[in-house]
């Protein structure tokens, strides 16, 4: 499979992550760790169900401990750090810091085999981050309070964990994407333990909320991680990093389309910055095509 096609498959994850806010808001008052546990278990089970038609799928689970440590550490580590950050610091500032991960992917990409960091990758990721700042803050800026330093640190750690997981996955390109099924199931199990320890269980109240939870598990917390794994292992990881800033923008546009937000000039500027940044980062791929 060609590198551009693999990159496009990886971008499917970004498109799916854009539905995260919509599905989450529609899931009712389910606590975050419980929602994480339910959605990851649904994602893992969905992956396992495909093995009915592919009997060789379970063989992908036979991996060295270091592969399991990377996979589970990436999925569970990022999400538990991110949720903890949101509890320890204002949502806007914590989200903004956590969304450094696409920029970190670009900067850390030199650690991946056969990759070279070029100036246009940095410029593209920088423009994308600027666009993400506008989306997250609404153009009103962010107020960083020293009292929330622990939360900021957790958000920064989350960004490092996800970018590190994405880049280091490149070193295990021989590991089948089917292994993500196991990573999701273990992550769901760990999230269940964390939920029981720290939260009160609240189940979805009606069918629409259950469908939202299932949508989370099948899409942004299921298929998305399989697509991302394939993309970062076989596609252009630098382009994927810069293009990942489209997720908060697309999420906002989707909420606007559903009547949950209003289009503003700030969103328009963010759209231009993120799009222009992605094009600059991918200029070599575009011109080669």
N, C-alpha and C positions, 0 to 999 in steps of 0.2 A: 504494500500500500504506500502511495506517495506521501511525502511529508506535508504538503498542503491539505490533503484529505484528512490525514490524522489530526492536523491542527483544527480543521473544521469540526471534527468529531469532539475534540476537546472543548471547542467553543459551545457545543450543545450544553455542556455543564453550566456555562455562564448564563445561557438562556433559561435553563431550568432554575438556577439560583435566583433569577429575577422574579420567580413566582413565590419565593419563600415568604415574603411579607404578606402577600395576599392570602396564602393558605394558612399562615400562622394566625392572622387576624380573624380568619373564619373558623378557627378551631375552638373558639370560646375561651374559657378560663382555665384550661388545662395547664398546670404548672410547667415551667420550662424544662426541667430535668425529666419529668414524666413524658412530656411531648417528645423530647429527644430520644428517650428509651423506646417509645411506641413507634416513632417514625423510622429509627434505625433498624428495629426488629422487622418492621414491614419491608424495608428496603432489602435487608438480608434474606428474608424469606422469599421475596420476589425473585431475587437472583437465584436462589436455590431451586425454585420451581422450574426454571429453564433447564435444569439438569435432567428433567424427565425426558427431554428431547435430545440431550447431549450427555450421554452416560460418562463421558470422560471429564466432565466438569468438576466433580469432587476431588479429582487428582490435584487440582490447583491448590488445595488446602495443605498439601504436603510440602511445606516450605520451612527453611531454617528459622530459628528463633529470631534472628536479626530482621528478617522480613516481616514477621508478625509484630515485632517491636515497633518497626517503622510504620506499618499500616495502622495498627490500633493506636499507637502513640499519636499519629497524625490526626486521625478521625476523632478519637475520644479526647486527646489532649487539647486540640484546638477548641472544640465545642465547650468543654468544661471550663477552660480558661476564659473563653468569651462570655459565657453566661455568668461566671464569677465576676468578671470585669463590669458587666452591666449592673450587678448588684452592689458594686463597691464604688462606682463613679457614675456621673450623669451619662445618660444614653448617648447623647450627641458626641461628647468628647471621647467616650470609650469606643464608640463605633468608628470614629474618625481614626483613632490610633490603630485599632484592629485592622482597618482597611489599608494599612501600609503593606499588607502581604503581597499584593500584585507588584508593587515597586520592589520589594525585597526579592521576589522571584527573579525579576530582571537583573538586579544587582548581583544575586547569588548564582546566576545561571552559569557563570564561568566555572563553577564547581562541577557542573554536569559534563559528561563526556562529549567531545566534539563541538562544544559550544564556545563562541567568542562574543564577548560583549562589545557592542559598537555604540557610537554616540547617538545614533538615531533611536536605538532601543531605550536609552536613558531619557532622551527628550520625549519620546512617545509615552513612556510610563509616567514621566513628570507631568505632562499635560493631562493624562488620565487622572492622576491623583488630584490635580487642581480642580478638575470637573467633579470628582467625588466629594471634595471639600464643599463645593457649592451645593451639591445634592444633600449631603448630611446636615450641613449647618443652615441651609435655606438662604445662604448669602449673608447671614447676620453675624458670622464669626463664631468662635468658640471661646469659652472662658475656662481656663485651666486653673483649678484651685489646688494649691499644695496639699490641702487636707485629703484630697482624693488620689494622692500619689500611689497607694497600693492598687487601686482600681486601674489607674493608667498603666502601671507596671504589668498587671495581668493582661490588659489589652495588648500591650507591646509584645509580651511573651506569646500571646495567641498568634499574632502576626508572624513572629519568628517560627513558631511551630508549623503553621500551615505552609509557609514559604519553604521551610526546610524539608518538610515532608514531600512537597511537590518536586523540588530540585533533586533530592536524594532518590526519589522513585526512579529517576533516569538511570541510576546506577544498577537498578534491578529490572531492566527492560525485558529480561528473559522470563520474569515472573508473569504468568497469565493474569489478565484482568479479572478472571473468575475468582481470584484470591480475595478480591474486594468483598465478595459475599461473606467470607469468614470474618473480615475486618468489621463489617457492618454488624454482624451478629454478636461478636464479642463487645463491640462498642455499645450496642443496645443493652447487653447484659450488665455492663459496668454502669451505664446510665440508670438502669433499674435499681441497682444497689445504692447509687447516690441519691436517687429519688426517695427510696424508702428511708434513707438516713436523714434527709434534710427537708422533705416536703410532705404535705398532706395530699393524698390522692384525690383528684377531681376528674371524673370521666366526662367525655363529651356529652352535652345535654340532649342533642337530637341528631337526626340522620345527616343533616347538612354539616354539622361539626365533625361527625365521624368520617364523612366523605372528605372533608378538608384534611383530617389527620392521615387518611389513606393516601390522599393526593401528595401530601408531604413525603410520605414513605416511598411512594412509587417514583416521584419526580425529583425534587431538589435534594432529598436525603436518600435517594435510591439510585436511579439511573444516572443522575448527575455525577456521582463519585466513580461510576464505571467509565463514563465518558471522559472524565478528567484524568483518570489513571491512564487510559489509552492515549489521550492527547499529550500528556507531559512525558510519556515514555517514547512516543514515536513522532510527535509533531514538533513544531517550533515553540519551545517553552518560553522564549522571550516575547514572542508575539502574543501567546496566550496570557502571559503576565500582564502586558499592557492592555489587552482587550478585555481583561477581567473587570476593569473599571466600568464596563458597560452594565454590569449587574445592578448596581444601585440606581443607575439611570433608567434602565429598562423596568426595574421594579416600580419606580416612581411613575413612569409613563403608563404602566399597567394599572396602577391605582387610579390614575387620572381617567383612564378609559372606563374603569369600573365605577367612577363617580366618587372615589375616596380621596381625591386630591384635586388641586386646581393647577393648570399650567401657568407658569410665570416666566418672566424674562430671564430670571436666574436659571431656571430649568433649561431654557433655550440655550443660554451661554454654556452651561454644563454639557449639554448635548453636543455642541460644536467642539468643545475642548476634548471630550472623550473620543468622539469620532475622529477628529483630526489627529489626536495622539495615537490611536490604533492604526490609522493609515500610515503615519510616519514609522511606527515600529515595524509594520509589515511591508514596508516599501520594497524590500528585496524580493519577497514572495510575490507581491503584486506584479512587479516588473518582469519577473521570471515567467509568471503565468502568461 
